[in-house]
Amino acid sequence: MPNIAQINGIAEDNISHHNGGTAALYTSKNGDTWVHETFNTATGGAITTSGGYKIHTFVSSGTFAVSELGNTDANKKVEFLVIAGGGGGGNYYGGGGGAGGLRNSTASETSGGGGSSETDITASASSYTVTVGAGGASFANGANSVFGSITSIGGGKGDNASHPHSSVVGSGGSGGGGAWSYGTGGAGTSNQGYAGGAEVPGQISGGGGGGSGGVGDNSDANDSSAPWLNGNGGVGLQCNIDGNNYYWAGGGGGLGTGGGSGSNQLSGNGGIGGGGGGAGNASLGTGGASAKNSGANGVSTNVGGAGGANTGSGGGGAINTGGAGGKGIVIVRYLTG
């Protein structure tokens, strides 16, 4: 039988009496069930509301504590967006840092790396540990983010030209970009992020870090057209769990330098969603925008731009000091009536 939402045009929640009796005493009217909906009650993080949802945003580690449960299966569901810390850019003619892994259960959206939307959590009246992963420093992987049983993997560091590339290029949630002198890009994690771009032989440049929504660009090969554009960071992924429709987890741009054969090589730009811009003596890459916090532009010839705070984006590669990866974030929401 259908549930009663109204009686004589008045919403059931606004009725205190019906035919002399209190509404709480009525379980049915004319054979139809009268259901009073209840919703989850929880604490933790910064709490907002949007579009019929209560939203908890964690920019640092904490606890999501559920004290009361909704009285239907739909009202017990909790959607999540869990983004790990981004990888730092390579610190010696380096590639861009890879974005932190992105796992998303928001309806009609996707997870990173081309993965499908994940299954929502059915809440229990208990506490869930929330860990927000730090971004990696120059030439360091980002840290994992965790919500209960959900773990997103930290972004891979950008490669460093002073090491054997195949052994140090950063794999992670998304992979770091390859460095000068034949560096390959790092691998991403399935259903979390994409691979980093490669450094093309003969270039003094770096590949872009992988993003949650796309692979990092390779540095351009030598050809007759100048300037050569080095590796842009991979694009982030647009997610609307908090009502802002931001992009998240973009890759860092690779460095570009005027040395060698590419006298007009350009540094890579950070991927949309907060990736840091690459840096070199030919140009400074721009940081990725359309994010909760935009990525920083390349700072100077020697210092790459940082990934945007709490976007999980990668830092830009540079000649000396790669940009730091952006810290991750955890956002959860549930129906509020």
Phi, psi and omega in degrees: 000148181288154175278148178271123175261332183220155169232121182054039176082000181253130180300140184302326181294340181263001181264123177259333179220150175217119182053039175088349178254152179288147183301326182298339182277346184267125173255343178204161176218122183054035175087353179267139181288137177253106184254128173265110182288142170234161186229164178302146171238127185209162176231165176122138180072189175271124189256128176224173175230147177196130173059036180082010179240148166262132189239131177246119182249122180250112174262355172214167185295150182186208182224132171261108188250117180262119182259331179222147182252149171296160186261011171229162179301317181298323183281350174271346186290143175234122175271154184218153167229116183238116183237128180278170176292143179282156178282149176284151178290155178296142191254010174212097187050054196259163173277167178286152177285146178280149177291154173293153178301144182236119175242133193217131177247009181297133184302141177067014176242185182231164169270173180294162178069019180081011180286156177286164172300138183275170180283132177299159173273135170270114188293151167238162180283083184201182180253139180245127178288134177241121176242123178257116186288140177284151171287151179285144171290179178310127180057047177214144177292153171284166181263154180292151168246147186222136168230105183058243181268000183264123179236129172253140188270137180301149181292150180281144179290151172292148182293162184231125188291350182269005182236163173295113194299319185297340184262346186239346181301139193275114167271153181180207176307308162238152186274151175284158180279153179286156183257175178308144176078061169071031180281135176268159178278152178281156181280149170269175178261134181308132178064021176226324182187175185252169181285158174278161179278159181266156170271122184284136181309136177095355181256144170261084193199180177221146176286157178283147175290149178292149177247172178291336183251359180183160180290154172289148179286144168290154169290145184290143175286159175299133174208189186278351183260127176235150005281157175271132181266125178279184193291113170286150176291150177296149183291152173277185184243135180275125181224137187245030184298330182257008178084003182257348176057037178287160162270150183225151167060063173270155179278154177281150178282150177276160181287158169225144181222154181276002181281172175066212185283340184261075186293345179242022182298138180255149175286151180284149175274152174291147180292147176307136185110003173118008180295143178282146179282145175287168183217140176196180184277000175265327182191170174242126178287155179269150178283151179288138183251200182057038186230169174304318173220123183294151172290155179278147171295160170307136190278315182201180177309323188258353189231124178280161179283147179280150171292150181301139180300134177057034171245347184069023184270158180279155175273159182280144175285159185205174178291318184242313187228110177291150177292147178291147173287153178284141175299153179280194181199153172229126178232132176230154178210160178206160182297144180232009176096000000 
